[in-house]
Amino acid sequence: MVDLSTRVSVNAEELQLRAEIKQLLKEANAMSQPSTFAQATKLRRMAAAKEQELVKNREKLRKVMKSSYDSHTKTLMILKVLMYLLLIIWFWRIPVASIPKQLVQPFGKILSWRAGGHVNENVMVGIIPWLILSTRISKLICRKIFK
């Protein structure tokens, strides 16, 4: 897990590496004489090594952030499954909603599964179809909004 103080130190380290790279390249470019060519090449190689170190640091930070994100995603998925199980146990054979029969004419039996069927020209919606539909619709809405 990355705390705020670690992120600040990584950013400070990154800034320091960038400054060192900039300084090394500036010194290498200042050496334009044939006699200083070897030293300029050495400075450019050092700058390239610092750039590789910077890339490694960024990759390490990206991996840490990804693992943190993955663990949070797993935790939320487990919580979602537990909540669905709790709702199914709690509302088993109890209608969750009542919808007029005309609105759900071909799907009335599917929606009333484990909820008692029809009462007064209304379809009683069971918890399992309700959870399936609400999950699908919320995913669809989120995709439309966030893309």
C-alpha positions as CSV (number, residue, x, y, z in Angstrom):
1,M,0.0,0.0,0.0
2,V,1.3,3.5,-0.8
3,D,0.7,6.1,1.8
4,L,0.9,9.8,1.1
5,S,4.4,10.3,2.6
6,T,5.8,7.6,0.3
7,R,4.2,9.2,-2.8
8,V,5.7,12.5,-1.9
9,S,9.2,11.0,-1.4
10,V,8.8,9.2,-4.8
11,N,7.8,12.4,-6.5
12,A,10.8,14.2,-4.8
13,E,13.1,11.4,-6.0
14,E,11.7,11.7,-9.5
15,L,12.2,15.4,-9.5
16,Q,15.8,15.0,-8.4
17,L,16.5,12.4,-11.1
18,R,15.0,14.7,-13.7
19,A,17.2,17.5,-12.5
20,E,20.3,15.3,-12.6
21,I,19.4,14.1,-16.1
22,K,18.9,17.7,-17.3
23,Q,22.2,18.8,-15.8
24,L,24.1,15.8,-17.3
25,L,22.7,16.5,-20.7
26,K,23.5,20.2,-20.4
27,E,27.1,19.4,-19.5
28,A,27.4,16.9,-22.3
29,N,26.0,19.4,-24.9
30,A,28.5,22.1,-23.6
31,M,31.4,19.8,-24.5
32,S,31.5,20.2,-28.3
33,Q,35.3,19.9,-28.8
34,P,36.7,16.7,-30.4
35,S,39.0,16.4,-27.4
36,T,36.1,16.2,-24.9
37,F,34.0,13.8,-27.1
38,A,34.7,10.8,-24.8
39,Q,33.7,12.7,-21.7
40,A,30.5,14.0,-23.4
41,T,29.6,10.5,-24.4
42,K,30.2,9.3,-20.9
43,L,27.8,12.0,-19.5
44,R,25.1,11.0,-22.1
45,R,25.4,7.4,-21.0
46,M,25.0,8.4,-17.4
47,A,22.0,10.5,-18.3
48,A,20.5,7.4,-20.1
49,A,21.2,5.3,-17.0
50,K,19.4,7.8,-14.9
51,E,16.4,7.8,-17.3
52,Q,16.3,4.0,-17.0
53,E,16.2,4.4,-13.2
54,L,13.4,6.9,-13.6
55,V,11.4,4.5,-15.8
56,K,12.0,1.7,-13.2
57,N,10.7,3.9,-10.4
58,R,7.6,4.8,-12.4
59,E,6.9,1.1,-13.2
60,K,7.3,0.2,-9.5
61,L,4.9,2.9,-8.5
62,R,2.4,1.8,-11.2
63,K,2.6,-1.8,-9.9
64,V,2.0,-0.8,-6.3
65,M,-1.0,1.3,-7.4
66,K,-2.4,-1.5,-9.5
67,S,-2.1,-4.1,-6.7
68,S,-3.9,-1.6,-4.3
69,Y,-6.6,-1.1,-6.9
70,D,-7.0,-4.9,-7.4
71,S,-7.3,-5.6,-3.7
72,H,-10.0,-2.9,-3.3
73,T,-11.8,-4.4,-6.3
74,K,-11.7,-7.9,-4.8
75,T,-13.0,-6.6,-1.5
76,L,-15.9,-4.7,-3.1
77,M,-16.8,-7.9,-5.1
78,I,-16.9,-10.0,-2.0
79,L,-19.0,-7.4,-0.2
80,K,-21.4,-7.3,-3.2
81,V,-21.8,-11.1,-3.2
82,L,-22.4,-11.1,0.6
83,M,-25.0,-8.3,0.2
84,Y,-26.8,-10.2,-2.6
85,L,-26.9,-13.4,-0.5
86,L,-28.2,-11.4,2.5
87,L,-31.0,-9.8,0.3
88,I,-31.9,-13.2,-1.2
89,I,-32.2,-14.8,2.2
90,W,-34.1,-11.9,3.7
91,F,-36.6,-11.5,0.8
92,W,-37.0,-15.2,-0.2
93,R,-40.6,-15.8,-1.4
94,I,-41.5,-12.2,-0.5
95,P,-42.4,-9.9,-3.4
96,V,-40.1,-7.0,-3.8
97,A,-42.2,-5.0,-6.3
98,S,-45.6,-5.0,-7.9
99,I,-45.9,-4.1,-11.6
100,P,-49.1,-4.1,-13.7
101,K,-49.5,-7.2,-15.8
102,Q,-49.8,-5.2,-19.0
103,L,-46.3,-3.7,-18.7
104,V,-44.6,-7.0,-18.4
105,Q,-46.9,-9.2,-20.4
106,P,-44.5,-11.8,-21.9
107,F,-42.1,-11.7,-18.9
108,G,-44.5,-12.0,-16.0
109,K,-43.7,-15.6,-15.0
110,I,-40.0,-14.9,-15.1
111,L,-40.2,-11.8,-13.0
112,S,-42.5,-13.4,-10.5
113,W,-40.2,-16.4,-9.9
114,R,-40.3,-17.4,-6.2
115,A,-42.6,-14.4,-5.3
116,G,-46.1,-15.8,-5.7
117,G,-47.2,-15.0,-9.2
118,H,-50.1,-12.6,-10.0
119,V,-52.2,-10.7,-7.5
120,N,-55.0,-8.3,-8.6
121,E,-53.8,-8.0,-12.2
122,N,-50.3,-7.2,-10.9
123,V,-47.1,-9.2,-11.2
124,M,-45.2,-9.7,-8.0
125,V,-41.5,-9.4,-8.7
126,G,-39.2,-11.8,-6.8
127,I,-35.8,-10.8,-5.3
128,I,-33.6,-12.9,-7.7
129,P,-35.1,-11.4,-10.9
130,W,-35.0,-8.0,-9.3
131,L,-31.3,-8.3,-8.4
132,I,-30.4,-9.5,-11.9
133,L,-32.3,-6.7,-13.6
134,S,-31.1,-4.0,-11.3
135,T,-27.5,-5.1,-11.7
136,R,-27.8,-5.2,-15.5
137,I,-29.4,-1.8,-15.7
138,S,-27.0,-0.2,-13.3
139,K,-24.0,-1.6,-15.3
140,L,-25.6,-0.3,-18.5
141,I,-26.1,3.2,-17.0
142,C,-22.6,3.3,-15.7
143,R,-21.1,2.4,-19.1
144,K,-23.2,5.1,-20.8
145,I,-22.3,7.8,-18.2
146,F,-18.6,7.0,-17.7
147,K,-17.7,6.4,-21.4
